[in-house]
């Protein structure tokens, strides 16, 4: 018997609907029904009267419902009380975060959090967006930080996950500043002289954000792709070395702009993203640990309203011009010999 089955049964007893209960438990209805049947097989008797509509609890089901609630509460209390034993080490809070935010956002945020709630023993796992979201779903972290844009949302069910918007971040094109104080690269380029373009690999979240930013500029750039990586810090270093134009988060490029090393290229290509925090909603058998709950409450006080956004929107294809005049209608940059980008697939 698994505690998951107990949680399934409690939800079903409260909703009296297999479809609604399955939706709340984030499984298909057939899978949910099989789990309820497995629980009944373990108990050795019917817990539901399926001849009525909506289904009702049998006498055994009524008794089991009360006992299941009590057991789940005690399991949750057992976990919390074990963490509160005298002499126990301070809770370690696990964070998952994309590489860029681990450099540009997390260190300062952690400083503010510790000033408010005291020292935080933390463990940080950094990866690409797909990985960090998976770590949250699989229980590999307590809190996830991630970028969000309505045209490229992180697909996490708000009924299962709590969401906070902590701030905003802008993405814009940057170039090395030349000796004359102007950008070294003549953005947005010309057919005879395309701009060397430093790109994100197609799997990177910021690649899709760059596509959206390029699609909303006041002109269609003439570019030639010369380099790609999934790391914004890698593009920043390449831009500082003068290898081309890169779309960078403002928090990563701001110090270089202040020193006069990089300059932001104007023209409507700037894109605003949200920085969001996610955590799984506490349940009877998996309540939030006290330290995580304390931190989340502080984050709630310092969050900004999170708008409701419909899922499933996709980024518009960027309106890029290739270096060849006859290919002006192509919505792709010139690919590097070894790698193709998300934009190349739009041809």
N, C-alpha and C positions, 0 to 999 in steps of 0.2 A: 504494500500500500504506500502511496506517495502523498505528501501533504498537498501537492497540486490537486489531487482528486478531492480533498476536503474543501479546498478553496472553490473548486468548480461547483461542488454540491451546495455550498452556502450561497453562492451567487444565483444558482438555479432556484433554490428555495425562496430567495428574495424577489426574483423577477418573474418566476412561474412561466418562463418562456425559454425554450432551447435556443432560439435564434438570438434573442437579446443577450442571454447569458454567454453564448459562444462569442458574440461580438465583444462583450466586456472582457472576456478571457483571451481575446486575440487569437482564436483558433477557428477553423472551419466548423460548421455545425456537425458534419459527420464525425470529425475527430472528437469534438466535445461529447457527442452522444456515446462514443465508444469508451471514453474515460468514465462517464457516469455509469455505464454498464459494468466496467471493470470494478468500480467501487462497490456496486451492488453485489457482484460476484464475490468480492472479498468479504463483505458483510454476511452474505449468505441469505439475503432476503430482499424483496422489492422495497425500495425507499420511495418510489413514485407510483402514483396511480395514473397510468397513461390513458385510461379509458375516459377521463374527464377532460374538459377544455375550459380554461388552461389546465395543464397537469397539476395535480395536487399531491401533497405528501401523505403517505400512508402513516399509520400509527407509529410504525418503526421509524419512518422517515422523520416525523416530528421529534421523536426522541433523539435520533441521530443528529438532526440539525442543531439542537441545543448543545449536545455534547461536542459536536465539531467546532462550533463557535468558541466554546470554552477551551478546547484543546489548542486551537490556533492562537487564542489570546495568551495561553500559557507558554506556547512555543516562542512567541514574540517576546514575552517577558523574560524567558530564560536567556535569550540572546542579549537583551539589554542589561539584565542584572549581572551577567557574567562579565560584561565590559566595565561594570561599576565596582567590582571587587577591590578592596584596599590593596594598594601596591601594584595594581595593574598598570602596564605601560599605556601612555596616552594613545588614543586612537590614531591610526594612520588613515588619512583621507586620500583616496585614489582619484586622480584627475586624468582625463584623456583630452587631448588637444591637438589640432593640426600643427605641423612644424612652424609655420609662420607665426601663429598666435603664441606659441611657446616662447618665442624670442621677443616679439613686439608687445605682447599684452600681459602674459602671465606674471613675470617678475614684479612689475609695478602693482598689479592687482593683488598679488599675494601680500605685498607690503601693506597695502591699505586694509586688507582683511585681517591681518595679524594685529594691526594697530587697534582694530575694533573689537575683536573677539579673543585676542591672546595668541600665543604661539600655536602654530598649526604644524603638526608632523604630517608631511605630504609625500605622496609618490606620484610622479608625473610620467605619463606615457605619451609620447609624441609620434604621430604618423600621418598618413594621408587621411582625407575626410572619411573615405569608406571604412578604413580600419578603425578609426576612433569611434565612429558610430557603432560599429560592430562590437567593440569592446564594451560599450554601455549596454547594448542589447543582451550580451552574453554575461553580464554581471562582472566584467573585468575592471570596473571603476565605479566610483560613487557619483561623480559629476563630470559632465562633458561640456567643454567649451567649443563653439564652432561658429563659422560665418553663416549668415543667412541672407538670402535675397529672394523676393517673391517669385522670380522667374526660375530659380534653382533652389527650391526649399529642401531642407533635410527631412527625409520621409520618416518622421517619428510621430506616432499616434498621440495626440494631446490627451486622450482619455487614459493612456497608460503612463505618459511622461509629463512631468511639470516643466514648464518653459518660462525662462526669464530673459528679457532683453536688457543687456548690461550697458550697451553703448553703440556707437556707430564707427565705421571705418570707411575711408574712401580709397578707391583704386584709380590710378591715373598713370598716363605715360610720362616717363622721365628720361632725360638725356644728360650726358656729361656736359658741364658748362665749359664752353671754349674760352680762350684767352681774351676774346673781345667781350666776354660777359654774356654772350648769346649761346643758345644750345649748339653743340657741335654738329648735331644731325638736323637737317632741314626737314622737319616734320610738317606736313604729311607726305613729303616726297614728290617726285615727278616721274613721269613715264620713263624718261631717259636716265634718271638717277634715283632709283628706289632706296628707301631707308633700310639699313640693316636692322632686322627685327629680332629681339631676344624673346623667345616664347616659352610658355609653360607646355609641358607634355599634355597630351589629350586627356589623360586620366586625372589631372590635377583640377581641383575645384576652381582655382583662380584662372584656369584656362577658359572655363565656361563664363566666368565673370568678365574676362577680357573680351570674349566674343560679344557679350552684351554691350560693353562699353564702346567697342568699335562700331557697333551698329547704330549708336545714338550720336556720334560725332557730327560736326557740321560739314565735314568733307570726308571723302573716301580715301584713305591713305594708300600710297604706292609703297609697298614694302617687299623686302626679300628676307625670308627667314634664314638666319645664319647660325642659330643656336637654340637648343631647348633643354629644359630641366623641370623637375617637379618642385623645386625649391625656390621660393621667392628670394631667399638670401643669396642663392647662386646667381640669379638674374641681377640682383643689386650689385654684386661684385663685378659682374661682366659690364654693367652699365658704367660703373665707376672707372673701369679700365678703358672705356671709350669704344666698346665693341658694338654698340647699337642702342636702340630705344627699348625700354622694358616697362611694362605695366607693374607698378609696385603699390603695396599698401602704404598709405601716408605715414603710419606709425613707424614703418621700417625705413622710409626715405627722409623723414623730417630732419634728422640730425645732419644728413648730407646736404640737404637744401640750405639749412642754416649756416653751414660752413662754406657754402658757395661751391660745393663740388658737383651737385646735381641741380637741375632745374626742371620744374614741372612744365609740360607742354600744354598750352591752353588750346581751347577749341571745342569744348563740349564733350570730351571723351571721358570725363570723370564720372565714376560710378560710386554710389553709396551702398554699403552693406551694413547689416546689423551684426553685432557680436552677441551670441545667445548662450545661455547655460541651460542644460537639460539634466534631469535626474528622474529615475523611476519613481512613480508614486508609491508611497509606503502602503503595505497591506497588513492584514492581521498577522500573518506568519513572517513577514519581512518588514518590520517597522524600521524607520530610519534610526540609525545610531545617534545618540545624543549630540555628539560633536558635529556630525554632518547636518543634523537638524538645526543646530545653533547657527552654523555658517549659512545655511540656506535662508533662514529667517533674516539674517543680516543682508544677504543678497537681495531678498525681496524688498527690503526697505530702500535699497539704492538702485533698484531697477527702474526702467522706463516702461510705459504701457506697451504691451506686445499686441500688435494688430492681428486680427484673424485673417489668415491668408489661405485661399483655396489651393489645394495640392494639385500637382500635375502640369503646371505651366512649364514651358520649355523656352530656352533662350532663342532669340531670333538669330539667324545667320548673320555674321558680320559682313558689312559691305566693304570689303577690301579690294584693292586693285593690284593686279600683278604688274611686274615690270614691263611686260609685253603689251603694247597698246591694243592688239587684237584680242587680248584676253580680259578686257576691262569688266566684262560681266561676271567673271568668275569670282565667287565669294570665298576665295582661299588665298593664303599667302604662298609664296614659292617655297616648297618643302626642302628641308635639308636632305642630303643624300641618304642618311641613315635613319631618319625618323620622319613620320608624317604627323600632322596635328589634327585636332578636331575640325579645324577650319577646312583642311584638305578634303575631308569626307563630304563637305557640302557642295562639291563641284557637281 
